[in-house]
Amino acid sequence: MAMRPRSRRSPQPATVGAWIRALLVLTLVAGIAPARPQAGQPAPPQAAPAQATPQTTLPPPPLPDGQTEQPTFRGGITFVRVDVIVTDRKAEPVTDLRAEDFEVLEDGKPQAVEQFRLVRVDGNSRVGEAPPRQVRNRADEETEAGRDDVRIFAILLDDYHVRKANSISIRSTLLRFIQNQLRPNDLVAVMSPLTPVSDLNFTRDHTAIANAVQRFDGVKFDYRPRNQYEENISRYPTETVERIRNDISMGALRGLAVRLGSLREGRKSIIYVSEGFTAMLPPQMRRGDASAPENPFQQQAAAATQDSSREETAAWFGQSDVYSRMRDVTDLANRNNAAIYSLDPRGLAPFEFGIDEGAGTMSFATDRRALQMTQDTLRSLSEETDGRAIVNRNSLDQGLAQIIRDSSAYYLMGYNTSAPTDGKFHTITVRVKRKDVDVRSRKGFWAATAADVIRVANPTPEVVKPVQLALATIATSVQAGKYVRTWVGTERGTNGKTKVTLLWEALPQPAGARREQPGRMRVLAADAKGDLVFRGRFPEEVPAAPAATVTPAGLPTTQRLVFEAPPGKTELRLTVEGAEGGGTLDSEIRSIEVPDLTALQPSLSTPRVYRARTARDLQGIVADANATPTAAREFSRTERLYLRFDAYVVGTDAAAPTAVLLNRAGQKMADVTVAAAKAGGTHQIDLGLNSIASGEYLVEITLKAAGGDATALVPFRVGT
């Protein structure tokens, strides 16, 4: 029986895909065996190979308690690394074993263990050491993640696969985990399925992590759009929307695994909060338009077909399709040594559907089959990545505590495989010469192929194109859970400095939700040496009306801050404060490269974007040198897109920039007229959108002069 073709997958968020493509070359060989099939479920797909890792000489015996040393393993396509967790009957780690206590078998044949190390980490600083260093930027993150006394956790809050009521109830469990289980040295990050992986920051600020958890709101089976992306798919059939949601969540898991793999080789933990992937909706919940209300008469009519043999066959194929796509998740997780711990917030769940989801017309068999399918997907994710599935149990706190124990004590060993480069699966069995212990390890690996050998010997990393990077910035303004969208631009300042402009606009309230609106933003800017460049708030006072209010023309209120900075790397710490109580709603650390616009080569300021809905709006913007740009990049076809920028050339040469309109593939569509600006810049572009189809586009501005070329890309999206 053939699986559904892979070509029918729904598209993944661009940023996640870019991370996967850009970093995949770093991770080639990984390992895990397929999980044992549950009764009544199709055989899950086989997983990925054990990761190739570096080697040194045989290390000394394990260090005393409280000390840790991470081994350096050698690279090579024939070297296999295995993490082994050994626990006693009380689920406590066993830490007094030595290399001679283990036996490693590959395809039933004993292997010579060349490297062996006990890894012990408790998340606390050693006695006499300075307090844990705060993570301010990516450089700090990389340095701290490489330390041998640091544990790394990533929490993925899958709102697409958690009901709202369950998302509220699981918050207290997660907060207890953050407050009671995490330690000062631990690095933690929180994300949702639509969070771009490039925006993910690992931190020791556990208060910020707790604040993010408190904003967790599930939308399982709720198809009301919360952002532009969901608006675009809201009128698809419900089954199509569920497949897209599955793909988005799996894409987030894949991107997160690669992001974790980029931090270090050691073990990392993904806490995946989800009720499992939906393989197929029962007939009562299927609608041709997901945005349409439920029809009770249609539910009653569909109930007659729910237990037919045709439905059972379709359910089997639906689950097989989900498992085939999960193979990519477990493959990347194993390659990057990221264990997935599935946390089902339903706890001990007797049923899958509620009364509001048509349970009144569903048979017990239909409901039970759907529940079993979702739980099996969570079990498979965890079992195939050496994690644990905290599923169908009410002791969720105990399950989270086990994650800490697994990350705090495990054995890391490696050996040279004699398996040929046949691309086939080879089993790994780890035994311990001690009774009454439980041994967990990866179950096997997929051997490299001849093509893999060539690829490793001749790496050709894919370079992410500037067009893709520019388009990815549009997605940051439609993320679930965000309060504001921002824009940062630069232009020539005084005394050799560069003028930096920061804009922020409040995002609209999520559909069906009520949350505090942002009132102002606190900004701290520092250069590469750590010297303060700017500190302040804007506006200085929170306005009487929340920042989410709009102008009479219906445009969102935009706040603007301008300061000067020396050329070079600058770190921005942005904190969003509430309009009501003034507390922190959100925070972000962003590194920007401030250009030197006085250098002896042509350059462009960052183009400022303005929205004009009427001819009168446009006239006012054109004549006003101090008109405030917009941070938004989504426009309707009834509006005009107005750009204003400065072109800098050396000497007496005249600046003559040109512009073209590109599609999302970076292909030229048309020339765009560039004219001299009447105010507020040297040049302007007035682009009508009524003749452009809905989609994503870019305006590419090019300045050519004797000293070289300069280019700027302005991405934007046109809606209906």
C-alpha positions as CSV (number, residue, x, y, z in Angstrom):
1,M,0.0,0.0,0.0
2,A,1.6,3.2,-1.1
3,M,2.1,6.2,1.2
4,R,0.8,9.6,0.2
5,P,3.4,11.3,-2.0
6,R,5.8,13.7,-0.2
7,S,5.1,16.4,-2.8
8,R,1.7,17.0,-1.2
9,R,3.2,18.5,1.9
10,S,2.1,21.9,2.8
11,P,4.8,24.6,2.8
12,Q,6.9,25.1,6.0
13,P,7.6,28.6,7.5
14,A,10.4,30.0,5.5
15,T,12.7,30.7,8.4
16,V,12.6,27.2,9.8
17,G,13.4,25.8,6.3
18,A,16.3,28.2,5.9
19,W,17.9,27.1,9.2
20,I,17.5,23.5,8.3
21,R,19.1,23.9,4.9
22,A,21.9,26.1,6.1
23,L,22.9,23.9,9.0
24,L,22.1,20.4,7.7
25,V,25.7,20.1,6.3
26,L,27.0,20.2,9.9
27,T,25.1,17.0,10.8
28,L,25.3,13.9,8.7
29,V,25.3,10.6,10.5
30,A,22.9,9.9,13.5
31,G,21.2,7.0,15.1
32,I,17.9,5.6,16.5
33,A,15.9,2.5,15.9
34,P,12.2,2.4,15.2
35,A,9.9,2.3,18.2
36,R,8.0,-0.8,19.0
37,P,4.6,-0.6,17.3
38,Q,1.7,-0.2,19.6
39,A,-1.2,-2.5,19.3
40,G,-3.5,-1.5,16.4
41,Q,-1.1,1.1,14.9
42,P,0.9,0.9,11.7
43,A,4.6,0.2,12.1
44,P,6.3,3.6,12.6
45,P,9.0,4.7,10.2
46,Q,12.6,3.8,10.9
47,A,14.7,6.6,12.3
48,A,18.0,8.1,11.8
49,P,21.6,7.0,12.3
50,A,23.8,7.5,15.4
51,Q,25.7,10.7,15.0
52,A,29.2,10.8,13.9
53,T,31.4,12.4,16.5
54,P,35.1,13.2,17.1
55,Q,37.6,11.1,19.1
56,T,40.5,11.4,21.4
57,T,42.5,8.8,23.3
58,L,40.8,6.7,26.0
59,P,39.8,9.1,28.7
60,P,40.5,8.7,32.5
61,P,38.0,7.3,34.9
62,P,34.8,9.3,35.7
63,L,35.4,12.4,37.8
64,P,34.3,12.6,41.4
65,D,30.7,13.6,42.2
66,G,30.0,17.2,41.5
67,Q,32.6,17.4,38.7
68,T,32.0,17.1,35.0
69,E,34.1,16.9,31.9
70,Q,32.8,16.7,28.4
71,P,34.8,14.5,26.1
72,T,36.0,15.6,22.6
73,F,35.0,13.0,20.1
74,R,36.6,12.6,16.8
75,G,34.8,13.0,13.5
76,G,34.5,10.4,10.8
77,I,31.7,8.8,8.9
78,T,32.4,5.4,10.5
79,F,32.4,6.6,14.1
80,V,29.2,6.0,16.1
81,R,28.3,7.8,19.3
82,V,25.9,6.3,21.8
83,D,24.3,8.0,24.9
84,V,23.3,5.5,27.5
85,I,21.1,6.3,30.5
86,V,21.2,3.7,33.3
87,T,18.7,3.9,36.2
88,D,17.8,1.7,39.2
89,R,14.4,0.5,40.2
90,K,13.6,3.9,41.8
91,A,14.4,5.6,38.4
92,E,17.5,7.2,40.0
93,P,20.7,7.4,37.8
94,V,23.4,4.8,38.3
95,T,26.7,6.6,38.1
96,D,29.4,4.1,39.4
97,L,29.7,2.0,36.2
98,R,32.9,1.7,34.2
99,A,33.6,0.9,30.6
100,E,34.1,-2.8,31.4
101,D,30.6,-3.0,32.8
102,F,29.1,-2.3,29.3
103,E,28.7,-4.4,26.3
104,V,27.8,-2.8,22.9
105,L,26.5,-5.0,20.1
106,E,26.0,-3.9,16.5
107,D,23.7,-6.2,14.5
108,G,24.4,-8.8,17.3
109,K,28.2,-8.5,17.0
110,P,30.3,-7.2,19.9
111,Q,32.0,-3.8,19.3
112,A,35.2,-2.5,20.8
113,V,34.3,0.7,22.8
114,E,37.1,3.2,22.1
115,Q,35.7,6.0,24.2
116,F,33.8,6.1,27.4
117,R,32.8,9.0,29.7
118,L,30.3,9.6,32.5
119,V,28.7,13.0,32.1
120,R,27.4,14.6,35.3
121,V,25.8,18.0,35.4
122,D,23.6,19.5,38.1
123,G,23.1,23.0,36.7
124,N,24.8,24.7,39.7
125,S,28.0,26.6,39.8
126,R,31.0,25.0,41.5
127,V,32.0,26.3,44.9
128,G,34.0,29.5,44.7
129,E,33.0,30.3,41.1
130,A,31.4,33.6,40.0
131,P,27.6,33.7,39.5
132,P,26.4,32.4,36.1
133,R,27.0,34.7,33.3
134,Q,24.0,36.4,31.7
135,V,23.5,35.6,28.1
136,R,23.3,38.9,26.2
137,N,23.8,37.9,22.6
138,R,24.6,35.0,20.3
139,A,28.3,35.1,21.2
140,D,27.5,34.7,24.9
141,E,25.1,31.9,24.1
142,E,27.6,30.0,22.1
143,T,30.3,30.4,24.8
144,E,27.9,29.3,27.6
145,A,26.4,26.4,25.7
146,G,29.9,24.9,25.2
147,R,30.5,24.7,29.0
148,D,30.5,21.3,30.6
149,D,28.4,22.3,33.5
150,V,25.5,23.6,31.5
151,R,22.3,21.8,30.6
152,I,20.2,22.9,27.6
153,F,16.4,22.7,27.4
154,A,14.0,24.0,24.8
155,I,10.3,24.1,25.4
156,L,8.1,23.9,22.3
157,L,4.5,25.0,23.2
158,D,2.5,23.5,20.3
159,D,-0.6,25.6,20.5
160,Y,-1.9,24.0,17.3
161,H,-2.2,20.7,19.0
162,V,-3.3,21.7,22.5
163,R,-6.8,22.8,23.5
164,K,-7.2,26.1,25.2
165,A,-8.4,24.6,28.5
166,N,-5.5,22.2,28.6
167,S,-3.0,24.9,27.8
168,I,-4.3,26.9,30.8
169,S,-4.1,23.9,33.1
170,I,-0.5,22.9,32.0
171,R,0.9,26.3,32.8
172,S,1.1,25.7,36.5
173,T,2.9,22.4,35.9
174,L,5.5,24.1,33.7
175,L,5.9,27.0,36.1
176,R,6.7,24.5,38.9
177,F,9.2,22.9,36.7
178,I,10.9,26.2,35.9
179,Q,10.9,27.3,39.5
180,N,11.8,24.1,41.2
181,Q,13.7,21.9,38.7
182,L,15.8,24.4,36.7
183,R,19.1,25.6,38.1
184,P,21.1,28.8,37.6
185,N,23.4,27.4,35.0
186,D,20.7,26.0,32.8
187,L,20.0,27.5,29.4
188,V,16.4,27.5,28.4
189,A,14.3,28.7,25.4
190,V,10.6,28.8,24.7
191,M,9.0,28.8,21.2
192,S,5.7,28.2,19.5
193,P,5.3,26.5,16.1
194,L,5.4,29.9,14.2
195,T,8.4,31.3,16.0
196,P,11.3,31.7,13.5
197,V,14.2,29.7,14.7
198,S,16.5,32.6,14.0
199,D,14.6,34.6,16.7
200,L,15.1,31.8,19.3
201,N,17.3,33.0,22.3
202,F,18.5,30.7,25.0
203,T,18.6,32.5,28.4
204,R,19.2,32.1,32.1
205,D,16.4,34.5,32.8
206,H,13.9,32.0,34.1
207,T,11.4,34.8,34.9
208,A,11.2,35.6,31.2
209,I,10.7,31.9,30.4
210,A,7.9,31.7,33.0
211,N,6.3,34.8,31.5
212,A,6.3,33.1,28.1
213,V,4.7,30.0,29.5
214,Q,2.0,32.0,31.1
215,R,1.0,33.4,27.7
216,F,0.5,29.8,26.3
217,D,-3.0,29.6,24.7
218,G,-3.9,26.4,22.7
219,V,-6.1,26.5,19.6
220,K,-6.6,22.9,18.8
221,F,-9.6,22.5,16.5
222,D,-10.1,26.3,16.7
223,Y,-9.7,27.6,13.2
224,R,-10.3,31.3,13.8
225,P,-7.3,33.1,12.3
226,R,-4.9,35.0,14.6
227,N,-2.5,36.3,12.0
228,Q,-2.1,36.8,8.2
229,Y,-0.7,33.3,7.7
230,E,-3.7,31.7,9.3
231,E,-6.0,34.0,7.4
232,N,-4.6,32.7,4.2
233,I,-5.5,29.1,5.1
234,S,-8.7,29.7,7.1
235,R,-11.0,28.8,4.2
236,Y,-9.3,25.5,3.4
237,P,-11.2,22.2,4.4
238,T,-10.6,21.3,8.0
239,E,-8.6,18.2,7.1
240,T,-6.3,20.3,5.0
241,V,-5.8,22.8,7.8
242,E,-4.9,20.0,10.2
243,R,-2.3,18.6,7.8
244,I,-0.8,22.1,7.4
245,R,-0.7,22.5,11.2
246,N,1.0,19.1,11.5
247,D,3.6,20.2,9.0
248,I,4.2,23.5,10.8
249,S,4.7,21.8,14.1
250,M,7.0,19.2,12.6
251,G,8.9,21.9,10.8
252,A,9.3,23.7,14.2
253,L,10.7,20.5,15.7
254,R,13.1,20.0,12.9
255,G,14.3,23.6,13.0
256,L,14.7,23.4,16.8
257,A,16.7,20.2,16.6
258,V,19.1,21.8,14.1
259,R,19.4,24.9,16.2
260,L,20.2,22.8,19.3
261,G,22.8,20.9,17.2
262,S,24.5,24.1,16.3
263,L,25.1,24.9,20.0
264,R,27.2,21.8,20.9
265,E,27.4,18.0,20.4
266,G,26.3,17.0,24.0
267,R,22.9,16.0,24.9
268,K,20.1,18.5,24.6
269,S,16.4,18.1,25.7
270,I,13.3,19.3,23.8
271,I,10.1,19.4,26.0
272,Y,7.4,19.1,23.4
273,V,4.0,20.2,25.0
274,S,1.4,18.7,22.7
275,E,-1.7,16.4,22.5
276,G,-0.2,14.6,19.5
277,F,-0.6,15.0,15.8
278,T,-4.1,14.6,14.3
279,A,-3.9,11.9,11.6
280,M,-7.5,12.2,10.5
281,L,-10.6,14.0,11.7
282,P,-13.8,12.0,12.3
283,P,-16.6,12.7,9.8
284,Q,-18.5,14.8,12.3
285,M,-15.7,17.4,12.3
286,R,-15.0,17.7,8.6
287,R,-16.1,20.9,6.9
288,G,-15.3,22.1,3.4
289,D,-14.5,25.6,4.8
290,A,-12.7,25.6,8.2
291,S,-13.9,29.1,8.9
292,A,-17.6,28.1,8.5
293,P,-19.5,27.3,11.7
294,E,-20.3,23.8,12.7
295,N,-23.5,22.3,11.2
296,P,-25.4,20.0,13.7
297,F,-27.4,18.4,10.8
298,Q,-24.2,17.6,9.0
299,Q,-22.7,16.1,12.1
300,Q,-25.8,13.8,12.6
301,A,-25.6,12.7,8.9
302,A,-21.8,12.0,9.2
303,A,-22.2,9.9,12.3
304,A,-23.6,7.0,10.3
305,T,-20.3,6.5,8.5
306,Q,-17.8,6.9,11.4
307,D,-17.3,3.2,12.1
308,S,-17.3,1.9,8.6
309,S,-14.5,-0.2,7.2
310,R,-13.8,2.7,4.8
311,E,-13.2,5.1,7.7
312,E,-10.9,2.6,9.5
313,T,-8.8,2.1,6.3
314,A,-8.6,5.9,5.8
315,A,-7.5,6.3,9.4
316,W,-4.7,3.7,8.9
317,F,-3.5,5.6,5.8
318,G,-3.7,8.9,7.6
319,Q,-1.6,7.7,10.5
320,S,0.9,6.1,8.1
321,D,1.2,9.5,6.4
322,V,1.9,11.2,9.7
323,Y,4.5,8.6,10.6
324,S,6.3,9.0,7.3
325,R,6.6,12.8,7.9
326,M,7.6,12.3,11.5
327,R,10.6,10.3,10.2
328,D,12.2,13.6,9.2
329,V,11.8,14.9,12.7
330,T,13.4,12.0,14.5
331,D,16.1,11.9,11.8
332,L,17.2,15.5,12.5
333,A,16.7,15.1,16.3
334,N,19.1,12.1,16.4
335,R,21.6,13.7,14.1
336,N,21.8,16.7,16.5
337,N,21.7,14.6,19.7
338,A,18.4,16.2,20.8
339,A,16.1,14.0,22.9
340,I,12.3,14.8,22.6
341,Y,10.3,14.5,25.7
342,S,6.6,14.6,24.8
343,L,4.4,16.1,27.5
344,D,0.7,15.5,27.0
345,P,-1.2,18.1,29.0
346,R,-4.4,16.0,28.9
347,G,-2.9,13.7,31.6
348,L,-4.9,10.5,32.1
349,A,-7.2,11.0,29.2
350,P,-10.3,8.7,28.7
351,F,-11.6,10.5,25.6
352,E,-10.3,12.6,22.8
353,F,-13.3,14.8,21.9
354,G,-15.5,17.0,23.9
355,I,-19.2,17.8,23.6
356,D,-18.4,21.0,21.7
357,E,-16.4,19.0,19.2
358,G,-19.3,16.7,18.3
359,A,-18.7,14.0,20.9
360,G,-22.4,13.6,21.3
361,T,-22.6,11.9,17.9
362,M,-19.4,9.9,18.1
363,S,-19.1,6.3,19.0
364,F,-16.7,5.1,21.7
365,A,-14.7,3.3,19.0
366,T,-14.2,6.4,17.0
367,D,-13.2,8.5,20.0
368,R,-10.9,5.8,21.4
369,R,-9.2,5.3,18.0
370,A,-8.5,9.0,17.6
371,L,-7.1,9.2,21.2
372,Q,-4.8,6.2,20.7
373,M,-3.5,7.7,17.4
374,T,-2.5,11.0,19.0
375,Q,-0.9,9.3,22.0
376,D,1.1,6.9,19.8
377,T,2.6,9.8,17.8
378,L,3.9,11.3,21.0
379,R,5.3,8.0,22.2
380,S,7.0,7.4,18.9
381,L,8.7,10.8,18.9
382,S,10.1,10.2,22.3
383,E,11.1,6.6,22.0
384,E,12.8,7.1,18.7
385,T,14.9,10.0,20.0
386,D,15.9,8.5,23.4
387,G,13.5,10.7,25.3
388,R,10.5,9.8,27.4
389,A,6.8,10.2,26.6
390,I,4.9,11.7,29.5
391,V,1.6,10.5,28.1
392,N,-1.6,9.2,29.6
393,R,-0.6,9.8,33.2
394,N,-1.5,12.3,35.8
395,S,2.0,12.5,37.4
396,L,3.2,15.2,35.0
397,D,5.5,16.7,37.6
398,Q,7.3,13.4,38.1
399,G,7.8,13.1,34.4
400,L,9.4,16.5,34.1
401,A,11.6,15.7,37.0
402,Q,12.8,12.6,35.1
403,I,13.9,14.9,32.2
404,I,16.2,16.6,34.7
405,R,17.6,13.3,35.9
406,D,18.2,12.1,32.3
407,S,20.1,15.3,31.5
408,S,22.2,15.2,34.7
409,A,23.8,11.8,34.5
410,Y,24.4,9.7,31.4
411,Y,27.3,7.7,29.8
412,L,28.7,8.8,26.5
413,M,30.6,6.2,24.5
414,G,31.8,5.7,21.0
415,Y,33.1,3.0,18.6
416,N,34.1,2.5,15.0
417,T,31.5,0.7,13.0
418,S,32.4,-2.0,10.5
419,A,29.1,-1.5,8.7
420,P,29.5,-0.8,5.0
421,T,28.2,2.4,3.4
422,D,25.1,0.6,2.3
423,G,22.5,3.1,3.6
424,K,20.8,0.3,5.6
425,F,19.6,0.2,9.2
426,H,22.0,-1.4,11.8
427,T,20.8,-2.2,15.3
428,I,22.7,-1.2,18.4
429,T,22.2,-3.1,21.7
430,V,23.7,-1.9,24.9
431,R,23.9,-4.3,27.9
432,V,25.1,-3.7,31.4
433,K,26.7,-6.5,33.6
434,R,24.6,-5.6,36.6
435,K,21.2,-6.7,37.6
436,D,18.1,-4.7,38.5
437,V,19.0,-1.7,36.3
438,D,17.2,-0.2,33.4
439,V,19.3,0.7,30.3
440,R,18.1,3.2,27.7
441,S,20.0,4.0,24.5
442,R,19.5,4.6,20.9
443,K,18.5,1.4,19.1
444,G,20.5,1.7,16.0
445,F,21.6,3.9,13.0
446,W,21.2,4.2,9.3
447,A,24.6,3.6,7.7
448,A,25.9,6.3,5.4
449,T,25.6,5.8,1.6
450,A,28.3,6.3,-1.0
451,A,26.8,9.7,-1.8
452,D,27.1,10.7,1.9
453,V,30.8,9.9,1.8
454,I,31.3,12.1,-1.2
455,R,29.2,14.9,0.4
456,V,31.3,14.8,3.6
457,A,34.5,14.8,1.7
458,N,33.4,17.7,-0.5
459,P,31.0,19.8,1.6
460,T,29.1,22.4,-0.3
461,P,27.0,24.4,2.2
462,E,24.0,26.0,0.8
463,V,24.1,29.8,1.1
464,V,20.8,31.4,2.0
465,K,20.1,34.1,-0.6
466,P,19.6,37.7,0.5
467,V,16.1,37.6,-1.1
468,Q,15.1,34.7,1.3
469,L,16.5,36.5,4.3
470,A,14.6,39.6,3.4
471,L,11.3,37.8,2.9
472,A,11.8,36.0,6.2
473,T,11.6,39.3,8.0
474,I,7.9,39.7,7.0
475,A,7.0,36.6,9.1
476,T,8.2,38.2,12.3
477,S,5.3,40.7,12.3
478,V,2.7,37.9,12.3
479,Q,4.0,35.7,15.1
480,A,1.6,34.4,17.6
481,G,2.3,35.7,21.1
482,K,4.1,38.8,20.0
483,Y,2.9,42.3,21.1
484,V,4.7,44.6,18.7
485,R,6.4,44.6,15.4
486,T,9.5,46.6,15.0
487,W,11.8,48.1,12.3
488,V,15.3,49.4,12.5
489,G,16.8,51.6,9.9
490,T,20.1,53.6,9.4
491,E,21.1,56.8,7.7
492,R,24.1,59.1,7.8
493,G,24.5,61.0,11.1
494,T,27.0,63.6,12.4
495,N,30.7,63.4,13.2
496,G,31.2,60.1,11.5
497,K,28.4,58.4,13.4
498,T,25.3,56.7,11.9
499,K,21.7,57.7,12.8
500,V,19.7,54.7,13.9
501,T,15.9,54.8,13.8
502,L,13.7,52.3,15.7
503,L,10.0,52.0,15.1
504,W,7.4,49.9,16.9
505,E,3.7,49.4,16.3
506,A,1.3,47.4,18.5
507,L,0.0,44.3,16.9
508,P,-3.8,43.7,16.9
509,Q,-5.4,41.6,19.6
510,P,-5.5,37.9,18.8
511,A,-9.0,36.7,17.7
512,G,-11.1,35.8,20.7
513,A,-8.5,36.9,23.2
514,R,-8.1,39.8,25.6
515,R,-4.6,40.8,26.7
516,E,-2.9,43.9,28.0
517,Q,-1.8,46.3,25.2
518,P,1.8,47.6,25.0
519,G,2.3,51.2,26.1
520,R,6.0,51.9,25.6
521,M,9.3,50.3,24.8
522,R,12.5,50.4,26.9
523,V,15.7,50.4,24.8
524,L,19.3,49.8,25.8
525,A,22.0,49.9,23.0
526,A,25.6,48.9,23.5
527,D,28.5,48.6,21.1
528,A,30.8,45.6,20.6
529,K,33.0,46.6,23.6
530,G,29.9,46.8,25.9
531,D,30.0,50.6,26.1
532,L,26.6,52.2,26.4
533,V,25.4,53.9,23.2
534,F,21.8,54.7,24.3
535,R,19.4,54.1,27.1
536,G,15.8,55.3,27.4
537,R,12.1,54.7,26.9
538,F,9.8,55.8,24.2
539,P,7.4,57.4,24.6
540,E,8.7,58.8,27.9
541,E,5.2,58.6,29.3
542,V,2.6,55.9,28.6
543,P,-0.2,57.6,26.6
544,A,-3.7,57.8,28.0
545,A,-4.9,55.7,25.1
546,P,-3.2,52.4,24.5
547,A,-0.6,52.2,21.8
548,A,-2.9,49.9,19.9
549,T,-5.3,52.7,19.0
550,V,-5.4,53.9,15.4
551,T,-5.4,57.2,13.7
552,P,-8.6,58.6,12.1
553,A,-7.4,57.1,8.8
554,G,-7.4,53.6,10.4
555,L,-3.6,53.3,10.6
556,P,-1.9,51.9,13.7
557,T,0.0,54.4,15.9
558,T,3.7,54.2,15.3
559,Q,6.3,55.2,17.9
560,R,9.7,56.4,16.7
561,L,13.1,56.7,18.4
562,V,16.2,58.1,16.9
563,F,19.8,58.0,18.3
564,E,23.3,58.0,16.9
565,A,25.8,55.1,17.1
566,P,29.3,54.5,15.9
567,P,29.7,52.1,13.0
568,G,30.1,48.4,13.9
569,K,28.1,45.8,15.8
570,T,25.5,47.1,18.2
571,E,23.4,45.1,20.6
572,L,19.8,46.3,21.2
573,R,17.9,45.1,24.3
574,L,14.2,45.8,23.7
575,T,11.6,45.5,26.5
576,V,7.9,46.0,25.8
577,E,6.0,47.5,28.8
578,G,2.3,47.3,29.3
579,A,0.0,50.3,28.9
580,E,-2.0,49.4,32.0
581,G,0.4,48.3,34.8
582,G,3.7,49.1,33.1
583,G,5.0,45.6,33.6
584,T,7.1,43.7,31.2
585,L,5.1,42.0,28.4
586,D,7.9,40.9,26.1
587,S,11.6,41.3,25.6
588,E,14.2,40.7,22.8
589,I,17.9,41.0,22.3
590,R,18.9,41.9,18.8
591,S,22.3,42.4,17.2
592,I,22.6,44.8,14.3
593,E,25.5,45.9,12.1
594,V,25.6,49.7,12.0
595,P,27.1,50.6,8.6
596,D,29.7,53.3,8.0
597,L,27.9,55.6,5.7
598,T,30.9,58.0,5.4
599,A,33.2,55.4,3.8
600,L,34.7,56.0,0.4
601,Q,32.2,53.9,-1.5
602,P,28.6,54.3,-2.6
603,S,26.0,53.5,0.0
604,L,22.3,53.7,0.7
605,S,20.3,54.5,3.8
606,T,17.7,51.9,4.9
607,P,14.6,52.7,2.8
608,R,11.8,54.1,4.8
609,V,8.4,52.6,4.0
610,Y,5.1,54.6,4.1
611,R,1.5,53.6,3.5
612,A,-0.8,55.8,1.6
613,R,-4.5,54.9,1.4
614,T,-5.7,58.0,-0.5
615,A,-4.2,60.6,-2.8
616,R,-4.4,63.1,0.0
617,D,-2.5,60.7,2.3
618,L,0.3,60.5,-0.3
619,Q,0.5,64.2,-0.8
620,G,0.9,64.8,2.9
621,I,3.7,62.1,3.2
622,V,5.6,63.5,0.2
623,A,5.6,67.0,1.5
624,D,6.4,66.1,5.1
625,A,10.1,65.5,5.7
626,N,9.4,64.2,9.3
627,A,6.6,61.9,8.3
628,T,6.7,58.7,10.4
629,P,7.3,55.5,8.4
630,T,5.5,52.3,9.1
631,A,7.0,49.0,10.5
632,A,4.3,47.0,8.8
633,R,5.1,45.1,5.5
634,E,1.6,43.9,4.7
635,F,-0.5,46.1,2.3
636,S,-3.8,45.8,0.4
637,R,-4.1,46.3,-3.3
638,T,-6.1,49.6,-2.8
639,E,-3.0,51.2,-1.1
640,R,0.1,52.9,-2.5
641,L,3.6,51.9,-1.3
642,Y,5.9,55.0,-0.9
643,L,9.6,54.6,-0.3
644,R,12.1,57.3,0.7
645,F,15.8,56.9,1.0
646,D,19.2,58.6,0.7
647,A,21.9,57.7,-1.8
648,Y,25.5,58.6,-0.8
649,V,28.3,58.8,-3.4
650,V,31.9,60.0,-3.2
651,G,33.1,63.3,-4.6
652,T,31.0,65.2,-7.2
653,D,29.4,62.2,-8.8
654,A,25.7,62.4,-9.2
655,A,23.7,59.6,-7.4
656,A,21.5,57.8,-9.9
657,P,19.9,54.8,-8.2
658,T,17.6,52.4,-10.1
659,A,15.0,50.0,-8.8
660,V,13.2,46.8,-10.0
661,L,10.3,44.8,-8.7
662,L,11.1,41.2,-7.8
663,N,8.8,38.2,-7.1
664,R,9.5,35.9,-4.1
665,A,11.9,33.8,-6.2
666,G,14.0,36.9,-6.8
667,Q,13.1,37.1,-10.5
668,K,12.6,40.6,-12.1
669,M,9.0,41.5,-12.8
670,A,9.2,45.2,-13.8
671,D,11.3,48.3,-13.6
672,V,10.4,50.8,-10.9
673,T,10.7,54.5,-11.3
674,V,13.0,56.3,-8.9
675,A,12.6,60.1,-8.6
676,A,14.2,62.9,-6.6
677,A,12.5,63.2,-3.2
678,K,10.7,66.5,-2.5
679,A,11.5,66.2,1.3
680,G,13.1,63.9,3.8
681,G,15.6,62.2,1.6
682,T,17.4,62.3,-1.7
683,H,15.2,59.8,-3.6
684,Q,11.7,58.4,-3.6
685,I,9.6,55.6,-5.1
686,D,5.8,55.7,-5.5
687,L,4.5,52.2,-6.3
688,G,0.8,51.5,-6.9
689,L,-0.3,48.1,-5.8
690,N,-3.7,47.8,-7.6
691,S,-2.2,46.0,-10.6
692,I,-0.1,43.5,-8.5
693,A,-1.5,40.1,-7.6
694,S,-1.7,39.0,-4.0
695,G,1.7,37.6,-2.8
696,E,5.1,38.5,-1.5
697,Y,7.4,40.8,-3.5
698,L,10.6,42.9,-3.1
699,V,11.8,46.2,-4.4
700,E,15.5,46.0,-5.2
701,I,17.3,49.4,-5.2
702,T,20.7,49.5,-6.8
703,L,23.3,52.4,-6.7
704,K,26.2,52.1,-9.1
705,A,29.1,54.6,-9.0
706,A,32.8,54.7,-9.6
707,G,33.6,53.5,-6.1
708,G,31.4,50.3,-6.4
709,D,27.8,49.2,-6.0
710,A,25.3,49.3,-3.2
711,T,22.0,47.4,-3.0
712,A,18.9,47.5,-0.7
713,L,16.0,45.1,-0.6
714,V,12.5,46.1,0.6
715,P,10.2,43.1,1.1
716,F,6.4,43.4,1.4
717,R,3.3,41.4,1.1
718,V,0.2,42.3,-0.9
719,G,-3.2,41.0,0.4
720,T,-6.6,41.0,-1.2
